[in-house]
Structure formats: C-alpha cells, structure tokens
Amino acid sequence: MTSLAVPPARIQACNNSTVDASRDFVLYWMIAHRRRHWNFALQRAVHWATELRRPLLIVEALNCDYPCASARFQVALLEGMRDNLRNFEGSGALYYPFAERSPSQGKGMIHALAERSCVVVTDDFPAFEVPRWIDAAARVPVLMEKVDSNGIFPMRSTDRVFTTAHSFRRFLQKELRTHLGEFPAADSLAGVELPRMAAPPILLKRWPAATAQELSSAKVLAASIPVDRSVAPVSAFAGGAGAARDCLKRFVSNGLHCYVETRNQPEAEASSGLSPYLHFGHISAHEVFQTVAAAVRWSPQKLSPKTTGSREGWWGAGPDAEAFFDQLVTWREIGFNMCAHSPDYATYGSLPAWARKTLAEHAADPRPVLYSREQLENAATHDVLWNAAQSQLRAEGRIHNYLRMLWGKKILEWSQTPEDALETMIDLNNKFALDGRDPNSYTGIFWTLGRYDRPWAPQRLIFGNIRYMSSDNTARKLRVKDYIERYTTEQGT
C-alpha cells in the first residue's frame, strides 16, 4: 500500500460516471471530515490529484438552512474553517471556505464546479442531512466518491447491523487487527507537489469565500447569518482543529490516568470532552486513538488472542486506556454501524422488538406527571437533578455522560407516549447538543428506550422491561450536590 492509498472498504462510488482526466482539477467537497490531518477523504483526493497531475480544490461548505441551524453550531464550524484556512496555507492545495449568508445561496455550486472537475471526492457520513446532500449532488457528470474517515473500523466493511455492544465488541475483536494497521496519513499533503490553481471565476462571482478577517471573528460573522440565535454559542467551547488538539492533550495529561475511577462522577469532569470535535470533524478518531496509545505505550502486539466480547483485557492497554478505547471504538462506532446500514435509525420502529412490545404494553400506565415540550426545554420540572442536566445542555451543549442516561429515562416517564418521549429527546438533543445529530448521539438517545440493551426484571410501570433509572438512586450513587448547585445557580433555575 502506498502512502496515499486508501483502503477500498472506505471508498464508495456515488454514481456511475467515470474520471475525466482532461478536465482542470480534482474537487474535494469537505462536508463532514473538516480537517487537514488524519483524513482518508482528503488522502483520496490527494491521490487522484497526484495520479492525474491536476490541482486540488478543497471546498468546505457550510449552509445555513439545515434543521436546527443555530449560532451555536455555526460559530463552532466557522472556527473550524478559520483553522483550516491557516492549516492549508502553503499546502499546494487551494482551500476555499464557503459559508452561506442566505438560505440556498450555495445551490448549484458543486454541480458547477464538477463541470470542470476530473473527479469529485466527498465525505461519507451516515447521519442527519449529509446522505441527502450527497445523493442530491451525485448527479454530476464525472465520478463522485464518498470516503469514510469516521472511525477505526470501516463502517461499510460489514453489512451486519449489530444489536448489542457485546456482539459488536466480539466482532471487532475478530476483525479489527487488520484495520489497526491501516490508519490515514497524519498529513497527506506533506511533501506532495501539486500544480497550483486560482479560484475558478464562477466561484468568486457566485459563491464568494469567507475571508480570513471574517473567520477571525466567527461570532460576528455568525450574527449576520440567518440561523436560530436563541441557541447561543457556548462561551467555554472553541471549535477547530487547534482547540480539538488542545482538548486531547488536556485529557491525556489530566484525565486519562483516572478515567475509570472518575468519568461517571459529575463533579470530577474526567470525560475527554472530545465528542463535539469528533462530530464536527475537527479531529480524527485515528489521531485520538494514536495519541492515547502512545501515551500508554500500547502497540497491537498487546492485543489478547481471546475474542469473547469482554470489555476488559482485550486491548492490553491498562484499565483506563482500555475503558477509553471501548468508548471510542465500540460504543462510538456501533452508532455508525446502525446509521450506515439502517435508514430508519432515527425512528421509533428501529427499536428492538422486545422494547417496542414492553413499551406498548405499558403505554396506558398512568404517568406521575406530564410536562410539555416547553417545560422540558426550559428545565421547569419538579426534579432538581434533571433540571440541572437540562440546564447544562442548554448552556454548555452537553450533559454529563451518566446523567444523560437519566435525562432520557425521565423524559420517557414524563411523556404521554414513548413515541412522544423519543421525539422530545431527539429534538432537544439536536437543538442544543454540540455533538447532537451524530450517530453516537443517536446511540445514547435510543439506548434509553432499549437499543443495545436487554430486558430487565422486574417489570415497572411505564418502563415495562426497559432498564429503569431514578434521580434518587442516581443521587445516592454519584456525587451530585455541587453539580445541582452549579447548574441551578448559573442558569437561574
């Protein structure tokens, strides 16, 4: 395998067109893997550019009329563009950041550029609006490929949809070794000589780029874009590759060594904080994995030969790194497996049959209280711990990992039907969570209703055999006093 080769399992043709070597440039339409480094999609585009001896045009597009578009998400993505503009400078490729200033402003751009492209490469991301965008753009006159740079395991290397984490983990323990030797280049543009190009006139005229000055003040730029400004940017969060790497460094230095002991404690804040950066594509799961592996001096030679699906012992990396790898690979990528192979991944009907059956049997059970969507969104319930979690979601775009499970369970308990509960969870999460709209995020939501879980006894009102959680039990298990006080005081609830 050459340094620019991409594993075939990660490449999928989007149409039946062919490469046209007579055209002017190779186009990489960056829509999910928004970074220069550790990026299989960029690597594939560089491969085509070097093979065809053509310039490489990288267009990072940001529209403004996708569902839940808000100042919170636009600022994070614009900050990523700011970093990319700096990172691609002097690379030999032409990076062109385009951010819509009005709905549908970008319509027709990819088709217009494809008229001059030898081949189009884009990102294979299986959730939210991205598949629809790709399908709409695939009617270009040259070959269009989508490339998977989402996780350690190529999500289309199997057609099987896994229904439990144990079965997926056991599968990975049998199949992952090969892919641990197939990481993307840390920088696929390093040392590559590409022909230079100027921005095509049609781009400059119809779709002017966001300038370095505009991107340096992402909040100011976002304020001029017609999105929901009621969901404000998170003051403590900065988007972009630089902030993502800083977050990774902090975790490796300060959180990795106590990950098992403290990650479930709301007052400890030992989680990695990387989920939004992985979602926005500002950092690669491969870079995260490699950095953690280097920190604990792990190598594939330490893998256990046993493939039982056990959560402990297979990686041979020590308990903290072992637990982190299980979250990064097993639990994160089982969501990509679902979204890639189940178009109905976000619907109630995609829940396991046993879960739908038990919820249906208890659909008429009396609810202790019913809250409206507005009351839930505004954290206006009788439950102070739940209110704190929802307040954290509204203010910071996240909920502590353990409390996010409780958050979903209580919405089920307080909704007229389980279908209503699911709709509420998806809407609130997609509206406020920095990592909402992501396969991993859908995993967390649907887990509260039985996905990847098993029936639990005894049966309970409303829940049936769905795993039960309560605020009282959570408060006895975790240290939540300071957490409640913090988010009650800060949010005025």
N, C-alpha and C positions, 0 to 999 in steps of 0.2 A: 504494500500500500504506500503510495507516495504521500508526501506531507500535506498535499491539498486534496487528496481523495476523500470522499465522504462515503461511509458505509451505505450500500444500496438500500438497506432496510429503512434508511432515514429519508429517502428521496421518493417522491410520488409525482408522476405526471398529472397535471390538471386538465390537459386537453390532448387531442390527437395531432396537434400541429408539430412541425419539425423546426430544428435550428436553421436559421438563415445566416450563414457566415458572411454574406455580402453586406449586411447592414452595419450600422455605425457604432453600436456599443452594446454592452451587456447591462441589463437593468436588474438591480436588486431592490425589490419593493419591501421595505422593512416595516412590518406591522405588529410584530409580537416579540421577536428576539432583538430588542432595541439596544444593541451594544456592538462594540468593535471586537471584543475579546471572547474567546471560547464560544464561537458561534458557528455551528455547522452550516447554517444557511448562507452566511457571508462567505464561508470557506468554499461552498459550492459555486457561488457567483465568481469568486476569485479564480477558481479552477477553470470556469468557462472563459473568463477574460484572458487568462494566460494561454489557454489552448487555442482560442480564436484570434489572439493578438489584437484585442479590441479594448478600448477604455471601459472602465466600470463606473456606472452611475448608480449611486445609492440614494434612493428617495425614501425618507422617513416621513410618513404621512400621519397626520392627526386630524380627524374630523371632529365636528362639534355637535352632531345631531344623533349620536348613538344613545341608546337607552341609559338613563342615569348619568348622562354627561353633566359634570359639575366642576366648579372652580377647584375643588379638592383634587380631582383626578387630572384636570388639565394642567395645573401647576406642576404636579409630580412628573407628568410626561414631558412638559416643556423644559423642566430642569434636566431631564434626561437628554433632550435634544441639545441643550446648551453644552453638556458634557461631550456628547457625540461630535458636535461641531469642532470642539477643541481636539478630541481624540483622533479624528480623521484628517486633521490638518497635516499636510505633508505626507500623506499615506500613499499617494499615487492614484487613489480613487477620488471621484467627485461626490462629496456628501451634500445632499440637498434637503434641508428640513422644511417641510411644508405644513403649516397649521391653518386649518380653515378659520376664516373670520366670519363666515356666514354659512348657514346650512346648505349643503350640496355644492359648495364652492369648488370642491375637488372633483366633482363628477366629470368623468371623461379623461382625467389626467393619465391614468395607467394605459388606457387604450391608445391615447395619442402618442405616448412615449413608446409603446410597443410597436408602433408603425415603423420606428427606426431602430428597434432592438433586435439583436441576433437571437436572444433568448431572454426570458423573464424568470427570475427566481424570487420566491417569497417564502414566508414563514408558515410552517404547519402548526397551527394552534387549534385544538379541537373544540373550544368552548365559546360561549357568548356569541358575538356577532361576526367573529373572524371567518368561520367557514362560509357564511353567507357572502361576505365581501369577496372571498377568493372565488367562489362559484360565479359571482357576477362578473369578475374580471377575467375569468378563464377563456372568454370568447375572443382572445387576442389572436393575431394571425401567425404567431410563432409559438414554439414550445414554451409552456409555462410549467415550472416545477415548484412544489412546496416541499420544504425541508424541515424535518423535526430536529430541533435543538432544545427540546424541553427538559429531558431528564436523562438519567444514566442508561435506562433500558429503552431502546427504540419502541415507541408505543404501537407501531404497526408491525412489529416482528411476530405478533400473535394475533389471531382473530378471536381468541377466547376472552370472554368477559368474566372477570373474577368476582365472586360474590362474597368472599370473606378475605380479611387481611391474611389469615393463616394460609389459605390456598395460594394467594398471590406471593406471599413470602416464600413458600415452599417452591413455587415455580421459579422465582428469582434465584434461589439458592442453587437450582439446577442449571439455569440459563445465563446468569449474569456475568460469569467469569470472562467470557469472550468479550463482552462489551466494556469491561473494565480496562481492556487494552485498546479501545477504540475511542479515545477522547478527541474532541476537536483541538486544533492548534490553538495555543494560547493567543497567538496573533497571526492570522492567516495572511495579513498584508505585509508582515515584516520581511524585508529582503526581496520583495516582489517588485519587479519593474513593469509598470503598466503604461500604455500610451495615455497621454493627458488629453483632456477634453474640456471645453467650456460648456456651461449650461445651455441646453437647447433653447433657442429663442422662444419657442412656444411655451416653455416653462416660465421663462422670465415675464412673458407678456400676460399669460392667463393665470398662472399659479405662482406668484412671486414668493420667494423663500422668506422664512423668518430670519431676520438679521441677527448677528451676534449681539448687537446692542439690545434688541428686543428680548432675546433669550436670556440676557444677563439679568433682566428684571421680569422673571416669569410671572410673578403675581400681577404686575402691571399689565403685561400682555394678556393674561387670562381674564382680567377685568374687562377687556374690550371684546371678548368673545361671548356670544350669546349662549351661555350654559347656566345651569342652576347655581346661583351664587349663595343660596341659603345653606348649601353644604360647603362650608368654608375650608380652605387649606388647613392642614394640620401644622401648627406652628413648630412643633418639635420634630417634624419629619421633613427631610430634604430628599428629593428624587435624584436619580442619575447614578452613573457608574462610580463616581468618586465617593458619594455617600454610601453606596452599597458596599464598596470595599472597606470603607471605614467601619461600617457595621459588622462586617465579617471579622475584621481584625479585633474589634472590641469583644466579640463573642469568643473567639479563640483564646484571647488573653484573659478574659474575666469570667466567662460563663461556662465554657466547655468542661472545665475541671470539676464543676459541681452540678452538671446538667441533670443527672438522675435525682439528686437529693433535693433540688430547689425548683425545678422547672414548673411544677404544679402549684407552687405557692404564690398567690397573687402579690404578696409583699416582697418577694425575692427578685422578681423581674429577671429571671435567668434564661428565659427563652431567647432564641437567637435574634429575633427581630427581622429576619431575612425574608419573610414571606411576601411583603409588598414588593421588594426588589426583584424577587423571582417572578412574581406575577407581571410586573411591568416590563420584564425582560432586561432589566438594567444589570443583572448579574446572572451568571450561568450556574446551574446545579453542578456542572462538572468542575467549575472553579471552586465552588464551595466545598465539594467533596475532596478535591485535591488539596485544598488548604488545610482542612481538618485532618486528612490522612497524614500530611506532612508534619502537622503539629504533634501527632501521637506516634509518629514514626511507623506508620502502618504501611504494609505492602500486600498485594494479592496472595503472596506466599503464606500469609497468616490465616487465610480462609479455611474453615473447617471442611472436611470432606462430607460431613453429615448434611443431609438435605431434608430435615424433618419439619421445617417451617417454624422452628423455635425462634423466639425473639432474642434469645441470649446465646452468645457463644459462637455464632457462625462467622461473624466478621473477624473475631480475634483481635479486636482493637481496644479492649478495656471497656468497662461498663458505660462510661459517659459517652465516648465516641460511638459505641455500639448502639446506644439508645438514640443518639442523634442520627446516625445513618439509617436507622429503622424509620424515623420520621421523614427524613429527606428522600429516601428511596421507596420504601414500602408504602407508607401512608400517603405521601405526596403523589407518587406515580400510579397508585391504584385509581386515583381520580382521573388521570389522563387516560388510563385504560378504559374506564367507563365512558368518558366523553368521546373517545376516538371510535368506539365500536357500538355505542347505543345512542342513536339520535334523540331518543326520548329521555336522556339522562336527567333533565330538569323537570320532569313531570311526575305527578303522584303515581301514575301507573308503573313507573320504573322501580318502585319499592318492591322488596321481596314479597311473594305471595302470602307467606305466613304473616308478615307485618300488616299488609292490607286487610287480611282476614280478621286479625285480632282487633285492629282499629275499627273495622266496620262493626264488629260485634259489640263494641263499647261506644259507638258514635252517639247513641242516645243517652249515655250516662250523664247525670247532672254535673255541670261544671261548678266549682266553688265560687267562681266569679268570671264574668266575661268582660274583656277590655276591648275597646275599639282600636283600630289601627293607629289613630291619632294619639290615644292614651299610651299605647305601647311605644310609639316613636318618641314621645316626649318623656319617657321614663316616669309615667304618672300612675304607678301601681302601688299596692299596699306593701310590696316586698322590697325592703331596702337593699338587699343584696342584688336582686335582679335590676333594680333601678340604677345601682352603681355600675353594673355591667353595661347596660344600655347607654348610660351617660358616657362611659368610656368609649363606646363605639361611636357615638355622635361626635365627641370632642377629638378623639385620637385616631379614629378609623380602625380600631382593633378592639378585641376583647381578649382578656387573658385566656390562654388555651383551655384550662379546665372549666372556667366559668362560662365559656362559650357553649359548652355542652349543656350546662344548667340553663342558660339563656334559652336555648331551643326547647328544652323539655317543658319549661314553664309556659312558653307560648302555646304549646300543644294543650296544656292543662287549662289555659285561659281562652281558648278559641272555640267557636261553635262546632266546628268540624275539623278533623285532621287535615283535610284539603285546605281549609282556610288558614290553618296554622302554617302549613308549608308555604303557601303564597306569601304570608306575612314575613316569614323568616327570609325567603329569597329577596323580597322587596327591600326589607330593612338592611340586609347584608349588602346587596348590590348598591344600594343608595349611599351607605356610609363607609363600608369597609374598604380600606386601601387595597386589600387583596381579594375583594369581592369579585364576582364574575369569573372566577378561576376554577379549574377542575378541583383543586384541593379545597377550595371554599365550599363547593357543592358537596364534596365528601362530608365535611363537617356538618352541614345542614341536614343532609339526608340520613346521616348516622343517628341523629336524634330520633328518627322515625323508623329505625331498624336496618337501614342499609349497612352491610358489612358486619352486622351484629347477629345475635341468635335470640330465640325466645327465652324469656326469663320467667321464673316462677317465684312467688305465686302471682296469679293474675290480679291486677288492680283496676279500680275504676278509671275510666278514660284511657289509660295506658294499655290495658289488657296484658299481653306478654311482652310489651316493649319495655326495655330497661328503664327503671324508674330512678329519678333523682329529685331531691328536695333541697330547698335552701337551708333548712335546719340541719340536715345531715351534712351538707357541704360546709356549713359554718363550724360544725364540730370537727370536721376532718382537716380543714385548712385554716390558716391564719388570715382572717378577712376583716378584722376590726379596722385596721388602718386603711385598708382598701375602701371600705364603705365610707369612712370619714373623708377620705381624699376626694372621692368622686361625688359625694353628696355636697361637700363644701365647694369644690371647684365648679360644679355645674349648677349649684343652687337648687338642687332637688330636695 
